[in-house]
Amino acid sequence: MISKKAKYALKALKVLAEQFGKGPVLISYIAEKERIPKKFLEAILLDLRNNGVLQSQKGKGGGYLLRIPPGEVSFSKVLRIIDGPIAPALCVSMFFYGRCDDCKDEETCSLRTVLEKWRDANLAVLDQTTLSDLLQQGTGEHLLAVES
């Protein structure tokens, strides 16, 4: 399951994708529209800004906006920024690899093969799903209505 923080990030990014090319969006607007606690949302948007997904503008007319087009922001990118590895175990992670403490030999680990298939199946969906997909009628609410 994705974390509540990741779910909120995707909901906030949906709002910003809807406003892409129209200028900055206030945090208070996003928080109210998506029912996200404002302080929590501030931390989420800061993480996304620090990782190159968003940019911010201060002052009158300021707020947050997407730095890149919605079609170029994949779910996998967002989930990695917010939640870290997508893989079910570090030994099969593409960007956060780590050796399992309890594994004697990765090459002969039968569980690792299954975990790689699990990772690949998830990535097949997450890499191909972008913020643009959230804007398609019906898709966004269905994807984000899943309990976390």
Buried (B, 14 or more C-beta within 10 A) or exposed (E): EBEEBBBBBBBBBBBBBBBBEEEBBEBEBBBEBBEBEEEEBBEBBEBBBEBEBBEBEEEEEBBBBBBBEBEEBBBBBBBBBBBBBBBBBBBBBEEEEEEBEEBEEEEEBEEBEEBBEBBEEBBEEBEEBBBBBBBEEEEBEEBBEEEE
